[in-house]
């Protein structure tokens, strides 16, 4: 087989919608689950032919809350994928879960279907903080769900945590992290709360509700990086930490620019040299899919120059970082201005060089959007300068040819 491929399936159903969430997910639409299943199964079958030369080594079922969708539907999806795609022997199969929507019986059925990784939304170890953003579970349910995961003999568990929640303090965040570590997950994802436009949380903030500010979030983040390293969970991306050998294979595809195919409403893909997405409307997606109509919402061809920008933007999110000759070889662009800027960042404690690779420090990760923006601006200027230089050389060559012909 040729290149490895990741599959992402989007399940847009939730028991309830959290106040901070801006993902495409819907509460109270259980009436369309069966129709969505038919549409998604057809989508899987129709897409498999394009991936015939690939070996699928990661499958990620996200949402929404896939476990709210039901084990029978999830097992049917996985069985169809196995029949239609070529899977690697060590394929990583992840399902997102909420603590209130799993039990040991369900998890055992999922494991038998091939699921070997669970990503669970713990978010906080404080019930008051969970209630403040309308999470549909308690910390006790987290403990019970993790116990069920282990009894089902699933040995790769991620816990999602959020810092900067309403009412959260430094002390309560520290307790959340310690409670998570007691549960002994193989992987932790720790996200700073962002207030997304159009969410209930944004409306609350607009009415004057106070949240931990940027400086407070920064202090929580830096403490977390240090504490998780002490616990054997090394940082490998801005928000992600893992024990050795447990980095998320699927998410690494996003950050390393490897191909993945998304299926389902609102799913995104990077496949065949194109980035494309599907309709972000449950009813439209179902109707178009079942009627044989197009479900692609947006699609664009990615140029080498754009790939160069993605290389900087995505890989600098990871501790793998970037390397000069890798950049020159793949994207044919000048690295010198970028190296000079990274050296400036190094002097300020925001970046470091390990061997031939550059990466951000934890302090640099905190400013990554701003710092990556500076690198992209330098890249754009260098590309423009290179283009102007090529135009100048072409004109000189044309002039010389003309003079030679006239003589």
N, C-alpha and C positions, 0 to 999 in steps of 0.2 A: 504493500500500500504506500501511498504518497504522504503528503503533509497531514498533520493532525488537525482536527477540527473540534471546536466546542459547539454544543447545542444549548440554546436557551429557550425554555418554554415559559410563556407568561400566563399566569392564572389570575385574572383580575377581580377575584371575589374575596370579600372580607366579611367577617361577622359584624364589625363596626369599623368606622374610619377614625384613625387617631388625629388629634388636632394639628400635628405638625406635618402630616403626610401630604406630599404632592405627586406621588406616583399614580399611575393610572390604575385605580382600584375602586371597587364599588361595593357598598353595603346594601343589603336588602334586594339583591337581584338573583337569588337562588332559583327563581323561576326559569332562568335561561341557562342554567348549568348544563342540562342535557343537550340543548342545542349547541352550546359552546363546545362541548365534548365532540359532537359530530363534526363541527367545523374544524376544530384543531386536529382531529384524527385525519381528516382529508388534507389539511395543510401539511402534516407530517409526510403522508404518502406522496403528495405532489412535489415536495421539496427534496425527497431522498435521491432522486435521479441526478440532480445537480451535484450531489456530494458523493457520487459513486466512487471517485478515485481517492477519497479521504478516509482516514481512520478516525472515528470519534473517540477522543480520550477524556472528554468531560461533558457531562450533562448537568444543567442547572435548571431546576424548576422553581421559579420565583413568582412574586406577585406584588400586591395581594397577599393572600394567605393560602398557599396550596393545600395545606392540611385541612382547611375549612371546605375545600372542594370535594374531599372524600377519598378514602383509600382505593375504592374500586375504580374510580375514574383515573387516579394516578397510576395504578398498576396497569390498567389498559393502555394508557399512554406509553408507559415504558415497554410493554410487550410489543407494541406497534413499532416503536423505535428500533428495538432489537431485530425485528423482522426486516425492516426496511433499510437500516443503516449498518455499516460495518463498524463494530465497536472494538476498541483495543482490549486486551485481556485485563489490563489494570485500570479500566475506565473509572473515573471519579464521578459518582452520581450524587448530587446534592439536592435536598429538598428544604425549602424554607418552612418554618413552622412557628406557630405561636403556642405558648405553654398550655393555653386553655383548649386547644384543638387537637391534642395528641393523647394517646394512651398506649400501653404496652402492646396490646393486640394489633392495633393499627401499625405500629412501628415494626413489629415482627413481620407483618405482611409486606411492608415496604422493603424491608431488608431482603426478604426472599425474592422480591422483584428486582433486586440489584442495588437498592439505595445503600450507600456506605458512608454518607456524610449528611449530618443535620445542621442547619443553620437556624438557630432559635433566637427569637426576639425577646431577650430578657429586659433590656433597656435600663432598668433600675432595680436595686434591691430594697427600695423604700416604697411601700404601698401608697403613701401619700403622693409621691412624685408620679407614680404610675397613674393614679386617679386624676392628677392635675392635667394630663394630656389625653385622658380617656383611653388608656390602654385597657384591654378587656381581660386582664388577669392580675393575679397577686404574686408576690414573691414566693409564697408557699406553693403555688402552682408551678412556678419555675423549678423548684426543688423536686417536686413530684414528676414533672416532665423529664428532667435530666435523669432521674432514677429509672424512668421507663425507657429512655434511650439506652442506658447501660444494660438493663435487663433484656432488651431486645438485641443485645450484642452488636450494637453500632458503636464503633470505636473511634469515630472522627466527629467531634462536636465543636461547632462554633457558637459563641454567645455574642449577640449584639448588645452594646451598651451606648448610652447617650449621656454626654456631659453638657451642662448648661441648661438643664430642665428648669421649669418654673419651680421656685422654692428650694432649689438644690443649693447646698452649701459645700464648702471644701470638706467638712467632716462627713456629710452624707455621701458624697462621691467616693471618698476613700473607703467608706463602709461598703458601698456597692461593688467596688473593685475587689475588695477582700472577700465578699460573699461569692463573687463570681469565681475567684481563684479556689475557694473551698470546694466548688463543684468540679474542679479539675478538667476544664475544657482543653482540647488540643489547640484551639484557635480562639482569638478574641478580636472583635471589630469594635473600635471605640470612636464614635462619631461626635463631633461638636454639633450642637443643635443649631440649625439654620432656620430662619423665619422665611418661609417661602410664600410668595405673593398668592393671594387667593385662598389661603388655608384659614381655618378657624383660629389658629394661633396668631396669624398675622392680624386678624381682626381684633383679637384680645390685646395685642401690643399697641395697635392703633388707638385703642380705648384707654391706654395708659398703663397696662400691666408691665411690670419690670422683670427682666430676665438677667441672669449673670452676664456682665459685660465682657468685652474682648479680652481685657487683661485678666479677669477672673478665669475665663475659659482657657487662656494660655497657661496660667499657673496649673490648672487641673491637668491639662495635656502633658506638660513637661513632667509633672509628678508621675503620671501614668506610664510614660515611656520608661522612666527609671524603675518604677515598681515592677512592671511586667518583665523587664530584663532580669531583675533580681529573681523573679519567679520562673525563669527559663522560657519566657515567651518573647522572642526577639522581634523587634520591629522590622518588617520588610516592605511596608508601604505606609503612606502617611497615617492611615487609620487602622492598619492591620498588623497583628502580632500572632506569632505561632511558635509552638514547639518545633524542634528540628524535624523536618520531613513532613510538616503539616500545613505548608503554605497552600492557599486555595489555588488549585490548578486552573480552575475556570476563570477566576478574576485576574490571574496573571496574564491570561490571553488578552484581556482588555488593555492592560498596562504595557504589555510587551509588543502590541501590534500584531498579534497572531489572529488567524481567521476564526470567526464564530458566526453561526447562523441562528437568528432569533425567529421563533414561530409563535403566533398568537397575536391578539389585539395589542397594539402599542409596542410590540417587540421590535428591537433594532438588530441590524446585522452589519458585519464587515466581512464580505465574502465576494470572491470573484473580482476583486479590484474596485468594488463599489460599497458605499454605505447606503443602506436603505432601511425604511421602517414601514410598519403596517398600520392600518387605520386605528386610531385611538378612540374608537366608538364601538362598544360591545355589540349593539344591535346591527350596525352597518357591517361590522366584520363578519358576524354570523351570516347575515343575509347574503352578502357578496360571496363569501366562501362557498356556501351551499348552492348558490345559483351559478357558480362558475365565473363570477365577475372578478375583476382585479381588486386586490386588497392592499396593494402597495400605496402608501401615502406619500412618501418622499424618497428620492433616489438620486445619488450623485456619484460620478466617477471620481476617484481620488488620484490626483497627480503625484508625481515623485516629490515635487516641492511641498505639497500638502502633507505627504508622509513624513517629510523632514520636520515639519512643524509638530506633527503628532509625536514623533520620536522625542523631541525635546519636552513637549507638554506632558506626555504620559510616563516616560521612563524616569523623568525627574521626580515623579511621585513615589518612586521606589528607591530602596537602598541600593539596587543594582546600578542605578544612575546611567550616565552616558560616557562614551569614550571617543576620542578624536578620530581615530582611523576607522572605526565602525561607522561614524557619521559621514566621513569623507567618502568612504567606499560605497555606502548605500545610497547617499543622496547627492553626491558630487558638489558639495557646498563647503565654503571656507569656514573652518572651525576657529580660526585665530581670534576674531572679535568675541566669540563666545567664551573661549578660554580666558581671555583677558578679564571679562566680566566675572567669570567664576572665581578668578584669583582675587578680585575685589570682594566678592562675597566671602571668600575664605578668610580674608583679613578681618571681617566683621563677625566671624563665627557662624556664618549661615551655610557654608559649604565646606567640603573637605575632599581631598584627593587621596584615594587609596590605590596605589599602583598607578595604572593608567586611566582609572575611572573616576569621574566626578559624581558626587552625590550631595544632597542637602543634609545638614545636621538637623536634629529635632527643632532647634530654633529656626532653621531655614524652612522646615516644613510648615511652621506656623505662618510664614510669609510667602508660601509657595506660589499663590496666585499672582502676587505682585512680582516676585522674582522671575517666575517663568515668563510673565508678560514682558519683562525687560529682555530676556533672552530671545523671545520671538521677535521683538522689535529689531534687535541686532541682526537676526537672521534675515528679516525682510529687507533691511537696508543693505546687507551684504549681497542678497540676491539681486536687488535692483541695481547695485553698483556693478555686479558681474554682468548683468544684462546690458547696461550702458557701455561697458567696456567691450563686449562682443560686437555691439552695433558699431562702435568706433573702429574696431579692427576690420570689420567687414567693409566699411566705407573706405578705409585706407587701401584695403586689398582691391576693391573695385576701381579706385582711382589709379592705382599702380597698373592694373590690367589695361585700363583705358589708355594711359600714357604709353604703355608698351606697344599696344596695337597701333596707335597713331604714329609711332616712330618706325 
